[in-house]
Amino acid sequence: MCEDENLLELVAYVRASDRRKSIIKLLEYELKTPKEIGDALNIRTNHISNLLSDLKKHGLVVCATPNVRKGRLYKLTDDGNRVLKYL
């Protein structure tokens, strides 16, 4: 699969869920914790953690502070920033 097809599949994956789309947009300018994302979207933190885990598996977000147990910060990857341009 070529890179463009892969990018378009990622865009379709994100667009299929308003919550995934909202998380990608929230992470555009700054790093955020799952709690901050949940508060901004009015979604429980455990649901945010599941969504972030799925976005990580797809290579769209990454934990910027993996050694921190509480208050981990998440940011977009390069692919996440490319997908953001299509939203």
Disulfide bonds with the S-S distance in Angstrom:
none
